[in-house]
Amino acid sequence: MSIPMRLLWVLLGMAFVNLVQADCQAIYQRAKNADLATLETLYREARSAPDCDDAFRAKLGQRVSNELLRQTQARLQQDPKADVTELLDRALSYARPWQALAMRGDLRHDRRDYYRAALDYQEALEIVADPKATPNPPPQTQIGDLFKKAERSRLLADRYPPTTNSRSTGEPAGLAATSIRGFVPERVALPITFEYDSTEFDAKGQAAAADLLDFLTRQGQQEITLIGHTDPRGDDAYNLALSQRRAEAVKRFLQARNYAGTIHTEGRGKREPLAVDDPQTYSEDELHRLQRRVELRRN
């Protein structure tokens, strides 16, 4: 759950270059070497001062957020089990650095608040994807790890966490993105879930299928493959057939709502279980939930 310290120091080193208006010089000068409490006070002053522009306020908020994030990391180094929720919530009230969202996602995931963890991870992915918000993106391996966390949390959530939209372009983002700063997911595990031993969507599955239709249509995706998977319980041949029927049920759903792309379907049953790095942290039911999925492959 830790963030590399070098990333934090890079954030803390961001200067207010060319952003300070003359009317905000007093606040700017006081902020140069201010401690956290003073920075928070100055931020409130800047927000109420009509002669400070939005860019200055945003940068000041970013500095407060980064200082809170630095304190969060320092506390976790002293005590890896420390409750840093309040610090992260405060940091995110000033700005939305992807590192803070990823850390809060980790906390929520560890507490089995999978719905809100998925929302945090997806927002982090959306911010990483935006070159203006994240001029220096993390390595693709780190983006891939974040994507995987978002994917797993969404599979485990008790209801469907919708995919996000880019604040800069309005395009589908998060787990719906086709690429994120060079990272291209080969497959995306969708929580299109069904009633027991059935091809009828349950409530979460219905919401996931509707979201799939929405972002595929908006992206103009021309050809996809839907791959059905089951949990390990039951006969192999039966699960293989059931997973195929479920993939075909999603295909019928999309076609009935005028999705014009070419759709291929495959069933894998329980033969290709989703790899879980730390299975001991999940209950048996949660491990089964991770396996019950429909994967999207863009052809």
PAZAPA-4460 file (N, C-alpha, C; in steps of 0.05 Angstrom, whole numbers, plus 32768, in hexadecimal, padded with zeros to 4 digits):
% residues 299
    n_x    n_y    n_z   ca_x   ca_y   ca_z    c_x    c_y    c_z   seq   type   mol
   8011   7FE8   8000   8000   8000   8000   8011   8019   8000     1      M     A
   802B   8016   8000   803D   802D   8001   8040   803A   7FE6     2      S     A
   8048   8053   7FE5   804E   8062   7FCD   806C   8068   7FCD     3      I     A
   807A   8064   7FB7   8096   806A   7FB7   809B   8087   7FC0     4      P     A
   80AE   808A   7FD2   80B2   80A4   7FDE   80BB   80B8   7FC9     5      M     A
   80CA   80AF   7FB4   80D3   80C2   7FA0   80BC   80CF   7F92     6      R     A
   80A5   80C1   7F8F   808E   80CE   7F82   8083   80E4   7F94     7      L     A
   8083   80DF   7FAD   8079   80F3   7FC0   808A   810C   7FBF     8      L     A
   80A5   8108   7FBF   80B6   811F   7FBF   80B5   812E   7FA5     9      W     A
   80B0   8120   7F8F   80AB   812E   7F75   8093   8140   7F77    10      V     A
   807D   8135   7F83   8065   8145   7F86   806A   815D   7F98    11      L     A
   8078   8158   7FAE   807C   816E   7FC1   808E   8184   7FB4    12      L     A
   809E   817C   7FA1   80B0   818F   7F94   80A3   81A1   7F7F    13      G     A
   808A   819C   7F79   807C   81AC   7F65   807A   81C9   7F6E    14      M     A
   8082   81DB   7F5D   8083   81F8   7F64   806B   8206   7F58    15      A     A
   8067   821E   7F62   8051   822F   7F58   805A   8240   7F40    16      F     A
   8067   8234   7F2D   8074   8243   7F17   805E   8250   7F06    17      V     A
   8061   826A   7F02   8050   827A   7EF0   8033   8278   7EF7    18      N     A
   802C   8271   7F10   8010   826F   7F17   8006   8284   7F2A    19      L     A
   8019   8293   7F35   8012   82A6   7F4A   800A   82C1   7F3E    20      V     A
   7FF3   82CA   7F43   7FEB   82E5   7F3B   7FF5   82F9   7F50    21      Q     A
   7FF8   8311   7F47   8003   8326   7F59   7FF2   8329   7F71    22      A     A
   7FD8   8327   7F6F   7FC6   832B   7F85   7FC9   8315   7F9A    23      D     A
   7FD5   82FF   7F94   7FD8   82E9   7FA7   7FF4   82E7   7FB1    24      C     A
   8004   82FB   7FAD   8020   82FA   7FB5   8023   82F5   7FD3    25      Q     A
   8012   8301   7FE3   8014   82FE   8000   8010   82E1   8008    26      A     A
   7FFC   82D4   7FFD   7FF7   82B8   8003   800E   82A7   7FF9    27      I     A
   8017   82AD   7FE1   802C   829E   7FD5   8045   829F   7FE7    28      Y     A
   804D   82B7   7FF0   8065   82BA   8000   8063   82AB   801A    29      Q     A
   804B   82AD   8026   8047   829F   8040   8048   8280   803D    30      R     A
   8040   8277   8025   803F   825A   8020   805A   824D   801A    31      A     A
   806E   825D   8014   8087   8252   800B   8093   823D   801E    32      K     A
   8095   8244   8037   80A1   8232   804B   808D   822B   8061    33      N     A
   8074   822B   805B   805F   8227   8070   805C   820A   8078    34      A     A
   8054   8206   8091   804E   81EB   8099   8031   81E4   8090    35      D     A
   8029   81CB   8096   8010   81C2   808C   7FF8   81D2   8095    36      L     A
   7FF7   81D8   80AF   7FE1   81E8   80BA   7FDE   8203   80AC    37      A     A
   7FF5   8210   80A8   7FF5   822A   809B   7FEC   8227   807E    38      T     A
   7FF5   8212   8070   7FED   820E   8055   7FCF   820A   8052    39      L     A
   7FC3   81FC   8065   7FA6   81F8   8064   7F98   8212   8068    40      E     A
   7FA2   8223   807B   7F96   823D   807F   7F98   824F   8066    41      T     A
   7FB0   824E   805A   7FB4   825E   8042   7FA2   8255   802B    42      L     A
   7F9E   823B   8029   7F8C   8231   8014   7F70   823B   8018    43      Y     A
   7F67   823C   8031   7F4C   8246   8036   7F4B   8264   802F    44      R     A
   7F60   8273   8035   7F61   828F   802E   7F61   8293   8010    45      E     A
   7F70   8282   8001   7F71   8285   7FE4   7F56   827E   7FD8    46      A     A
   7F48   826C   7FE3   7F2D   8265   7FD8   7F19   827C   7FDB    47      R     A
   7F1C   828B   7FF0   7F09   82A1   7FF4   7F13   82BC   7FE9    48      S     A
   7F2C   82BC   7FDF   7F37   82D5   7FD4   7F30   82D7   7FB7    49      A     A
   7F20   82EB   7FAF   7F18   82EE   7F93   7F2F   82F4   7F80    50      P     A
   7F45   82FE   7F8A   7F5B   8305   7F79   7F6F   82EE   7F75    51      D     A
   7F6A   82D7   7F80   7F7A   82BF   7F7A   7F6C   82AE   7F65    52      C     A
   7F7B   82A7   7F50   7F6E   8298   7F3B   7F6D   827A   7F41    53      D     A
   7F5E   826B   7F31   7F59   824F   7F36   7F72   823F   7F34    54      D     A
   7F84   8247   7F22   7F9D   8237   7F1F   7FAE   8239   7F38    55      A     A
   7FAF   8251   7F44   7FBE   8254   7F5D   7FB2   8243   7F73    56      F     A
   7F97   8245   7F76   7F89   8235   7F8B   7F8E   8217   7F87    57      R     A
   7F8D   820E   7F6E   7F91   81F2   7F68   7FAD   81E9   7F70    58      A     A
   7FC1   81F9   7F6A   7FDC   81F2   7F71   7FE1   81F2   7F8F    59      K     A
   7FD5   8205   7F9C   7FD7   8206   7FB9   7FCA   81EE   7FC6    60      L     A
   7FB2   81E6   7FBB   7FA5   81CE   7FC5   7FB5   81B6   7FC0    61      G     A
   7FC3   81B5   7FA9   7FD4   819E   7FA3   7FEB   819C   7FB7    62      Q     A
   7FF6   81B3   7FBE   800C   81B3   7FD2   8003   81A9   7FED    63      R     A
   7FEB   81B2   7FF6   7FE0   81A8   800F   7FDC   818A   800E    64      V     A
   7FD0   8181   7FF8   7FCA   8164   7FF4   7FE4   8154   7FF5    65      S     A
   7FF9   815D   7FE7   8012   814F   7FE7   801F   814D   8002    66      N     A
   801D   8163   8012   8028   8162   802C   8019   814E   803E    67      E     A
   7FFF   814D   803B   7FF0   8139   804A   7FF7   811D   8041    68      L     A
   7FFB   811A   8028   8003   80FF   801D   801F   80F7   8028    69      L     A
   8031   810B   802A   804B   8105   8035   8049   80FC   8052    70      R     A
   8038   810A   8062   8034   8102   807D   8027   80E6   8080    71      Q     A
   8015   80E0   806D   8009   80C6   806D   801F   80B0   8069    72      T     A
   8030   80B5   8055   8045   80A1   8050   8058   809F   8068    73      Q     A
   805F   80B5   8075   8070   80B4   808C   8063   80A4   80A3    74      A     A
   804A   80A8   80A7   803C   8099   80BC   803C   807B   80B6    75      R     A
   8037   8074   809D   8037   8058   8096   8052   804B   8098    76      L     A
   8067   805A   8093   8082   804F   8097   8087   8049   80B5    77      Q     A
   807C   805A   80C6   807F   8055   80E3   806D   803E   80EC    78      Q     A
   8055   803C   80E1   8042   8027   80E8   8032   801F   80D0    79      D     A
   8039   8009   80C2   802B   8001   80AA   800E   7FFC   80AE    80      P     A
   8005   7FF8   80C7   7FE8   7FF2   80CC   7FD9   800B   80D6    81      K     A
   7FE6   8022   80D5   7FDA   803B   80DF   7FC1   8041   80CE    82      A     A
   7FAD   804D   80DB   7F95   8056   80CD   7F9A   8072   80C3    83      D     A
   7F9E   8074   80A9   7FA4   808E   809C   7F8D   8098   808C    84      V     A
   7F75   808E   8091   7F5D   8096   8082   7F59   80B4   8083    85      T     A
   7F5B   80BF   809B   7F55   80DC   809F   7F69   80ED   808F    86      E     A
   7F82   80E5   808F   7F96   80F4   8080   7F91   80F2   8062    87      L     A
   7F8A   80DB   8058   7F84   80D8   803C   7F6B   80E7   8033    88      L     A
   7F57   80E6   8044   7F3E   80F5   803E   7F44   8113   803D    89      D     A
   7F55   811D   804F   7F5C   8139   804F   7F6C   8140   8036    90      R     A
   7F7F   812F   802F   7F8F   8133   8017   7F7E   8135   7FFE    91      A     A
   7F6A   8124   7FFC   7F59   8123   7FE5   7F44   8139   7FE5    92      L     A
   7F41   8147   7FFB   7F2E   815D   7FFB   7F3B   8176   7FEF    93      S     A
   7F56   8176   7FED   7F64   818D   7FE1   7F6B   8188   7FC4    94      Y     A
   7F71   8170   7FBC   7F79   8169   7FA1   7F74   814B   7F9E    95      A     A
   7F78   8141   7F85   7F72   8125   7F80   7F8B   8117   7F74    96      R     A
   7FA1   8116   7F82   7FB8   8107   7F78   7FB2   80E9   7F77    97      P     A
   7FBA   80DD   7F61   7FB3   80C1   7F5E   7FBF   80AF   7F74    98      W     A
   7FD7   80B8   7F7F   7FE3   80A8   7F94   7FD1   80A6   7FAC    99      Q     A
   7FC4   80BD   7FB4   7FB3   80BC   7FCB   7F9A   80AB   7FC6   100      A     A
   7F8F   80AC   7FAE   7F78   809C   7FA7   7F80   807E   7FA8   101      L     A
   7F97   8077   7F9D   7FA0   805C   7F9E   7FA4   8052   7FBB   102      A     A
   7FAF   8062   7FCC   7FB3   805B   7FE8   7F98   8057   7FF6   103      M     A
   7F85   8069   7FF1   7F6B   8066   7FFE   7F5D   804E   7FF2   104      R     A
   7F60   8048   7FD9   7F55   8030   7FCD   7F60   8017   7FDB   105      G     A
   7F7A   8017   7FE1   7F86   8000   7FF0   7F79   7FFD   800C   106      D     A
   7F76   8014   801A   7F69   8012   8034   7F4D   8007   8033   107      L     A
   7F3E   8011   8020   7F22   8008   801D   7F21   7FEB   8015   108      R     A
   7F33   7FE3   8003   7F34   7FC7   7FFB   7F3A   7FB5   8013   109      H     A
   7F4E   7FBD   8023   7F55   7FAD   803A   7F3E   7FAA   804E   110      D     A
   7F2D   7FBF   804E   7F15   7FBE   8060   7EFD   7FB2   8053   111      R     A
   7F01   7FA7   803B   7EEC   7F9A   802B   7ED6   7FAD   8022   112      R     A
   7EDD   7FC7   8021   7ECB   7FDB   8015   7ED1   7FDC   7FF7   113      D     A
   7ECA   7FC6   7FE9   7ED3   7FC3   7FCE   7EC7   7FD7   7FBB   114      Y     A
   7EAE   7FDF   7FC0   7EA1   7FF2   7FAE   7EB0   800C   7FAD   115      Y     A
   7EB6   8017   7FC4   7EC4   8031   7FC5   7EE1   802E   7FBD   116      R     A
   7EED   8017   7FC3   7F08   8012   7FBA   7F0A   8013   7F9B   117      A     A
   7EF6   8007   7F8E   7EF6   8007   7F71   7EF3   8023   7F66   118      A     A
   7EE3   8033   7F73   7EE0   804F   7F6A   7EFA   805F   7F6D   119      L     A
   7F08   805B   7F83   7F21   8068   7F87   7F36   8060   7F73   120      D     A
   7F38   8046   7F6E   7F4C   803C   7F5B   7F46   8046   7F3F   121      Y     A
   7F2D   8046   7F38   7F26   804F   7F1D   7F2B   806D   7F19   122      Q     A
   7F25   807D   7F2E   7F2C   8099   7F2C   7F4A   809E   7F2A   123      E     A
   7F59   808E   7F39   7F76   808F   7F37   7F80   8089   7F1A   124      A     A
   7F74   8075   7F0E   7F7B   806E   7EF2   7F74   8085   7EDF   125      L     A
   7F5D   8092   7EE4   7F54   80A8   7ED3   7F68   80BF   7ED5   126      E     A
   7F71   80C5   7EED   7F84   80DB   7EF1   7FA0   80D4   7EE6   127      I     A
   7FA8   80BB   7EE8   7FC2   80B3   7EDC   7FC0   80B7   7EBE   128      V     A
   7FA9   80B1   7EB2   7FA6   80B2   7E95   7FA7   80CF   7E8A   129      A     A
   7FA2   80E2   7E9B   7FA1   80FE   7E92   7FBC   810B   7E93   130      D     A
   7FC9   8112   7E7C   7FE4   811D   7E7D   7FE5   8138   7E8C   131      P     A
   7FCF   8147   7E8C   7FD0   8160   7E9B   7FD0   815C   7EB9   132      K     A
   7FC0   8149   7EC2   7FBF   8143   7EDE   7FD7   8133   7EE8   133      A     A
   7FE3   8123   7ED6   7FFA   8112   7EDD   800E   8115   7EC7   134      T     A
   801E   812A   7EC7   8032   812E   7EB2   8046   8117   7EB1   135      P     A
   804E   810C   7EC8   8061   80F7   7EC9   8054   80DD   7ED4   136      N     A
   804A   80CC   7EC2   803B   80B5   7ECB   804C   80A0   7ED8   137      P     A
   8041   808F   7EE9   8050   8079   7EF4   8057   8065   7EDF   138      P     A
   8069   8052   7EE5   8070   803D   7ED2   8057   802D   7ECA   139      P     A
   8058   8021   7EB2   8041   8011   7EA9   803B   7FFA   7EBB   140      Q     A
   8050   7FEE   7EC7   804B   7FD8   7EDA   803A   7FE1   7EF2   141      T     A
   803F   7FFA   7EFB   8030   8005   7F11   8013   800B   7F09   142      Q     A
   8010   8015   7EF0   7FF5   801A   7EE6   7FE6   7FFF   7EE4   143      I     A
   7FF4   7FEA   7EDB   7FE8   7FD0   7ED9   7FDF   7FC5   7EF4   144      G     A
   7FEF   7FC9   7F08   7FE8   7FC1   7F23   7FCF   7FD0   7F2D   145      D     A
   7FCE   7FEA   7F27   7FB7   7FFA   7F2F   7F9E   7FF0   7F21   146      L     A
   7FA1   7FEA   7F07   7F8A   7FE1   7EF7   7F80   7FC6   7F03   147      F     A
   7F92   7FB5   7F0A   7F8B   7F9B   7F15   7F7C   7F9E   7F30   148      K     A
   7F85   7FB1   7F40   7F77   7FB6   7F5A   7F5A   7FC0   7F55   149      K     A
   7F58   7FD2   7F42   7F3D   7FDC   7F3B   7F2B   7FC5   7F31   150      A     A
   7F36   7FB4   7F20   7F28   7F9E   7F15   7F1E   7F8B   7F2B   151      E     A
   7F30   7F83   7F3D   7F29   7F70   7F52   7F14   7F7C   7F65   152      R     A
   7F18   7F96   7F6C   7F04   7FA2   7F7E   7EE9   7FA3   7F72   153      S     A
   7EE8   7FA9   7F58   7ECE   7FAA   7F4A   7EC0   7F8F   7F4A   154      R     A
   7ED0   7F79   7F46   7EC5   7F5F   7F46   7EB9   7F58   7F62   155      L     A
   7EC6   7F62   7F77   7EBE   7F5B   7F92   7EA8   7F6D   7F9D   156      L     A
   7EA4   7F84   7F91   7E91   7F97   7F9C   7E74   7F8C   7F9D   157      A     A
   7E65   7F95   7FB1   7E49   7F8A   7FB4   7E36   7F96   7FA0   158      D     A
   7E3E   7FAC   7F92   7E2F   7FB8   7F7D   7E42   7FC2   7F68   159      R     A
   7E38   7FCA   7F51   7E4A   7FD0   7F3B   7E55   7FED   7F3E   160      Y     A
   7E70   7FF0   7F40   7E7C   800B   7F3F   7E7F   8013   7F22   161      P     A
   7E71   8027   7F19   7E73   802E   7EFC   7E8E   8038   7EF4   162      P     A
   7E94   8035   7EDA   7EAD   803F   7ED0   7EAC   805E   7ED0   163      T     A
   7EC3   806A   7ECF   7EC5   8087   7ED0   7EC8   8093   7EB5   164      T     A
   7EC5   80AD   7EB3   7ECA   80BC   7E9B   7EE1   80CF   7E9F   165      N     A
   7EF1   80D4   7E8B   7F07   80E7   7E8D   7EFC   8103   7E90   166      S     A
   7F07   8111   7EA4   7EFF   812C   7EA9   7F08   813F   7E93   167      R     A
   7F1D   8138   7E85   7F28   8149   7E70   7F1B   8144   7E55   168      S     A
   7F14   812B   7E4F   7F09   8124   7E34   7EED   811A   7E35   169      T     A
   7EE3   8111   7E4C   7EC9   8106   7E4D   7EC7   80E9   7E44   170      G     A
   7EDE   80DE   7E3B   7EDE   80C2   7E31   7EDD   80AE   7E48   171      E     A
   7ED4   8095   7E42   7ED5   8081   7E57   7EF1   807D   7E62   172      P     A
   7EF4   807B   7E7C   7F0E   8079   7E89   7F0E   8062   7E9D   173      A     A
   7F22   8062   7EAE   7F24   804D   7EC2   7F26   8032   7EB5   174      G     A
   7F16   801F   7EBE   7F16   8004   7EB3   7F0A   8002   7E97   175      L     A
   7EFE   8018   7E8D   7EF3   8018   7E72   7F07   8023   7E5E   176      A     A
   7F1E   802E   7E67   7F31   803A   7E55   7F3E   8024   7E44   177      A     A
   7F43   802B   7E2B   7F51   8018   7E19   7F6F   8018   7E1D   178      T     A
   7F7A   802E   7E28   7F96   8030   7E2F   7F9A   8046   7E43   179      S     A
   7FAF   8043   7E54   7FB5   8057   7E68   7FD3   805C   7E68   180      I     A
   7FDA   8071   7E5B   7FF7   807A   7E5A   8009   8063   7E50   181      R     A
   8000   8055   7E3C   8010   8040   7E31   8009   8024   7E3C   182      G     A
   7FFB   8022   7E52   7FF2   8009   7E5C   7FD8   8001   7E4E   183      F     A
   7FD7   7FEA   7E41   7FC0   7FE0   7E32   7FB7   7FC6   7E3E   184      V     A
   7FA0   7FC5   7E4B   7F97   7FAC   7E57   7F8F   7F97   7E41   185      P     A
   7F99   7F7F   7E44   7F93   7F6A   7E30   7F76   7F61   7E34   186      E     A
   7F6D   7F5F   7E4C   7F51   7F57   7E53   7F48   7F68   7E6B   187      R     A
   7F2E   7F6B   7E6D   7F23   7F79   7E84   7F0E   7F66   7E90   188      V     A
   7F11   7F60   7EAA   7EFD   7F4F   7EB8   7EE5   7F60   7EC0   189      A     A
   7ECE   7F58   7EB5   7EB5   7F67   7EBB   7EA4   7F58   7ECF   190      L     A
   7E99   7F65   7EE2   7E88   7F58   7EF6   7E6B   7F54   7EEB   191      P     A
   7E69   7F49   7ED3   7E4F   7F43   7EC8   7E46   7F28   7ED4   192      I     A
   7E37   7F2A   7EE9   7E30   7F13   7EF9   7E13   7F0A   7EF5   193      T     A
   7E0D   7EF2   7EFC   7DF3   7EE5   7EF5   7DE6   7ED9   7F0D   194      F     A
   7DCC   7ED5   7F0B   7DBE   7EC5   7F1F   7DCA   7EA9   7F20   195      E     A
   7DC7   7E9C   7F36   7DD4   7E82   7F3A   7DCC   7E6E   7F25   196      Y     A
   7DE0   7E61   7F19   7DDB   7E4C   7F04   7DC9   7E56   7EEE   197      D     A
   7DCE   7E6F   7EE5   7DBC   7E7B   7ED2   7DCB   7E8D   7EBF   198      S     A
   7DBD   7E95   7EA9   7DC9   7EA9   7E97   7DBA   7EC3   7E99   199      T     A
   7DAB   7EC7   7EAE   7D9D   7EE0   7EB4   7DAF   7EF1   7EC5   200      E     A
   7DB2   7F0A   7EBD   7DC3   7F1C   7ECD   7DB6   7F21   7EE9   201      F     A
   7DC7   7F23   7EFE   7DBD   7F2E   7F17   7DC0   7F4C   7F15   202      D     A
   7DB9   7F5A   7F2C   7DB9   7F77   7F2B   7DD4   7F83   7F23   203      A     A
   7DE9   7F78   7F2F   7E04   7F82   7F29   7E0B   7F7C   7F0C   204      K     A
   7E05   7F64   7F03   7E0B   7F5D   7EE8   7DFD   7F6E   7ED4   205      G     A
   7DE4   7F75   7EDA   7DD4   7F86   7EC8   7DE2   7FA2   7EC5   206      Q     A
   7DEA   7FAD   7EDC   7DF8   7FC7   7EDB   7E12   7FC6   7ECC   207      A     A
   7E21   7FB0   7ED0   7E3B   7FAD   7EC3   7E37   7FAA   7EA4   208      A     A
   7E23   7F9B   7E9C   7E1E   7F97   7E80   7E15   7FB1   7E73   209      A     A
   7E05   7FC1   7E81   7DFC   7FDB   7E76   7E14   7FEE   7E73   210      A     A
   7E26   7FED   7E86   7E3E   7FFF   7E85   7E50   7FF6   7E6E   211      D     A
   7E53   7FDC   7E6A   7E63   7FD1   7E54   7E57   7FDC   7E39   212      L     A
   7E3D   7FDA   7E36   7E31   7FE4   7E1D   7E36   8001   7E19   213      L     A
   7E35   8011   7E2F   7E39   802E   7E2D   7E55   8034   7E24   214      D     A
   7E69   8029   7E31   7E84   8032   7E2A   7E8E   8026   7E0F   215      F     A
   7E85   800E   7E08   7E8C   8003   7DEE   7E80   8014   7DD8   216      L     A
   7E67   801C   7DDB   7E59   802C   7DC7   7E67   8047   7DC4   217      T     A
   7E6E   8054   7DDA   7E7B   806E   7DD9   7E97   806C   7DCD   218      R     A
   7EA4   8056   7DD1   7EBF   8053   7DC6   7EBF   8049   7DA9   219      Q     A
   7EA8   8041   7D9F   7EA7   8038   7D84   7EB6   801E   7D80   220      G     A
   7EB6   800D   7D94   7EC5   7FF3   7D92   7EB8   7FE2   7D7D   221      Q     A
   7EC8   7FD8   7D6A   7EBE   7FC9   7D53   7EBC   7FAB   7D57   222      Q     A
   7ECE   7FA0   7D68   7ED0   7F83   7D6B   7ED9   7F7C   7D87   223      E     A
   7ECB   7F6A   7D94   7ED2   7F62   7DAF   7ECE   7F44   7DB2   224      I     A
   7EDA   7F39   7DC7   7ED6   7F1E   7DCF   7ECD   7F1E   7DED   225      T     A
   7EB8   7F0F   7DF3   7EAE   7F0D   7E0E   7EB5   7EF0   7E17   226      L     A
   7EC2   7EEE   7E2F   7ECB   7ED4   7E38   7EBF   7ECF   7E54   227      I     A
   7EAF   7EBA   7E56   7EA1   7EB3   7E6E   7EB2   7EA2   7E80   228      G     A
   7EB0   7EA6   7E9B   7EBF   7E96   7EAE   7EAC   7E90   7EC6   229      H     A
   7EB1   7E79   7ED2   7EA2   7E71   7EEA   7EB5   7E6D   7F02   230      T     A
   7EA9   7E6A   7F1A   7EB9   7E63   7F31   7EBF   7E45   7F2F   231      D     A
   7ED0   7E3A   7F41   7EDA   7E1F   7F3F   7EC6   7E09   7F47   232      P     A
   7EAF   7E11   7F52   7E9D   7DFD   7F5B   7E8E   7DEF   7F44   233      R     A
   7E89   7DD5   7F47   7E79   7DC7   7F33   7E8A   7DB9   7F1E   234      G     A
   7E7C   7DAC   7F0C   7E87   7D9B   7EF7   7E95   7DAD   7EE2   235      D     A
   7EAC   7DA4   7ED8   7EBB   7DB4   7EC5   7EAB   7DB8   7EAB   236      D     A
   7EA0   7DA3   7EA0   7E92   7DA5   7E87   7E79   7DB7   7E89   237      A     A
   7E6B   7DB4   7EA0   7E53   7DC5   7EA4   7E5B   7DE3   7EA6   238      Y     A
   7E70   7DE9   7EB5   7E79   7E04   7EB8   7E82   7E10   7E9E   239      N     A
   7E8F   7E00   7E8E   7E98   7E09   7E73   7E80   7E11   7E62   240      L     A
   7E6C   7E01   7E62   7E54   7E07   7E52   7E45   7E20   7E5E   241      A     A
   7E44   7E22   7E78   7E36   7E38   7E85   7E45   7E52   7E7F   242      L     A
   7E5F   7E52   7E80   7E6E   7E6A   7E7A   7E6A   7E73   7E5D   243      S     A
   7E68   7E60   7E4B   7E62   7E67   7E2F   7E47   7E74   7E2C   244      Q     A
   7E33   7E68   7E39   7E18   7E73   7E38   7E16   7E8F   7E44   245      R     A
   7E25   7E94   7E59   7E25   7EAE   7E65   7E33   7EC3   7E54   246      R     A
   7E48   7EBC   7E47   7E55   7ECE   7E34   7E41   7ED5   7E1D   247      A     A
   7E33   7EC1   7E14   7E1F   7EC5   7DFE   7E08   7ED6   7E08   248      E     A
   7E01   7ED4   7E22   7DEC   7EE5   7E2D   7DF4   7F03   7E2C   249      A     A
   7E0D   7F08   7E32   7E17   7F24   7E30   7E16   7F2D   7E13   250      V     A
   7E1E   7F1C   7E01   7E1D   7F23   7DE4   7E01   7F2A   7DDC   251      K     A
   7DED   7F1A   7DE4   7DD1   7F20   7DDD   7DC8   7F3A   7DE9   252      R     A
   7DD1   7F40   7E01   7DCA   7F59   7E0E   7DD4   7F71   7DFD   253      F     A
   7DED   7F70   7DF5   7DF9   7F85   7DE5   7DEB   7F88   7DCA   254      L     A
   7DE7   7F72   7DBD   7DDA   7F73   7DA2   7DBE   7F7D   7DA3   255      Q     A
   7DAF   7F76   7DB8   7D93   7F7E   7DBB   7D92   7F9C   7DBF   256      A     A
   7DA8   7FA9   7DC7   7DA8   7FC6   7DCC   7DB9   7FD4   7DB6   257      R     A
   7DBB   7FC7   7D9F   7DC6   7FD3   7D87   7DE4   7FD8   7D87   258      N     A
   7DF2   7FC8   7D97   7E0F   7FC9   7D94   7E17   7FBD   7D7A   259      Y     A
   7E25   7FCC   7D69   7E2A   7FC4   7D4E   7E44   7FB5   7D49   260      A     A
   7E54   7FB4   7D5D   7E6E   7FA6   7D59   7E6C   7F88   7D57   261      G     A
   7E81   7F7C   7D4E   7E82   7F5E   7D4D   7E89   7F53   7D68   262      T     A
   7E79   7F3F   7D71   7E7D   7F34   7D8B   7E83   7F16   7D89   263      I     A
   7E9A   7F0D   7D94   7EA1   7EF1   7D96   7E9D   7EE9   7DB3   264      H     A
   7E97   7ED0   7DB7   7E93   7EC6   7DD3   7EA4   7EAD   7DD7   265      T     A
   7EAD   7EAA   7DF0   7EBC   7E92   7DF8   7EB4   7E8B   7E14   266      E     A
   7EB5   7E71   7E1B   7EB0   7E68   7E36   7EC8   7E5A   7E40   267      G     A
   7ED1   7E61   7E58   7EE9   7E54   7E63   7EE2   7E45   7E7D   268      R     A
   7EC9   7E47   7E87   7EC2   7E39   7E9F   7ED5   7E41   7EB6   269      G     A
   7EDF   7E2C   7EC3   7EF1   7E31   7EDA   7F0E   7E2B   7ED2   270      K     A
   7F14   7E29   7EB8   7F2E   7E21   7EAF   7F43   7E37   7EB0   271      R     A
   7F3B   7E50   7EB0   7F4E   7E66   7EB1   7F48   7E78   7EC8   272      E     A
   7F4E   7E6F   7EE1   7F47   7E80   7EF8   7F57   7E9A   7EF8   273      P     A
   7F4A   7EAE   7F03   7F58   7EC8   7F06   7F6E   7EC6   7F1A   274      L     A
   7F86   7ECE   7F13   7F9C   7ECC   7F25   7F99   7EE0   7F3C   275      A     A
   7F9C   7ED7   7F55   7F9A   7EE8   7F6C   7FB4   7EE7   7F7B   276      V     A
   7FC0   7EFF   7F7F   7FDB   7F00   7F8B   7FDB   7EF7   7FA8   277      D     A
   7FC6   7EFE   7FB7   7FC6   7EF8   7FD3   7FAB   7EEB   7FDB   278      D     A
   7FA6   7ED2   7FD2   7F8C   7EC6   7FD7   7F85   7EC2   7FF4   279      P     A
   7F99   7EC1   8006   7F94   7EBD   8022   7F85   7ED5   802F   280      Q     A
   7F85   7EEC   8022   7F78   7F04   802D   7F5A   7F04   8026   281      T     A
   7F50   7EF1   8016   7F34   7EF1   800E   7F26   7ED8   8019   282      Y     A
   7F0C   7EDB   801D   7EFC   7EC4   8025   7EF7   7EB2   800D   283      S     A
   7EEE   7E9A   8012   7EE8   7E88   7FFC   7ED3   7E93   7FE9   284      E     A
   7EBE   7EA0   7FF5   7EAA   7EAC   7FE4   7EB5   7EC3   7FD3   285      D     A
   7EC7   7ED2   7FDE   7ED3   7EE8   7FCF   7EE5   7EDD   7FB8   286      E     A
   7EF3   7EC7   7FBD   7F03   7EBB   7FA8   7EF1   7EB1   7F92   287      L     A
   7EDA   7EA6   7F99   7EC7   7E9D   7F84   7EBC   7EB5   7F75   288      H     A
   7EB7   7ECB   7F82   7EAD   7EE3   7F74   7EC1   7EED   7F60   289      R     A
   7EDA   7EEB   7F67   7EEF   7EF4   7F54   7EF0   7EE3   7F3B   290      L     A
   7EE7   7ECA   7F3D   7EE8   7EB8   7F26   7ECF   7EBB   7F14   291      Q     A
   7EB9   7EC3   7F1F   7EA0   7EC6   7F10   7EA0   7EE1   7F01   292      R     A
   7EA6   7EE0   7EE7   7EAA   7EF9   7ED8   7EA7   7EF4   7EBB   293      R     A
   7EA4   7F09   7EAC   7EA5   7F09   7E8F   7EBC   7F1B   7E87   294      V     A
   7ECF   7F12   7E78   7EE5   7F22   7E70   7EE0   7F2F   7E54   295      E     A
   7EE9   7F47   7E52   7EE7   7F56   7E38   7F03   7F57   7E2C   296      L     A
   7F05   7F4D   7E13   7F1D   7F50   7E03   7F17   7F60   7DEA   297      R     A
   7F25   7F75   7DE7   7F21   7F86   7DCF   7F32   7F7B   7DB8   298      R     A
   7F26   7F74   7DA2   7F34   7F67   7D8C   7F41   7F7C   7D79   299      N     A
***
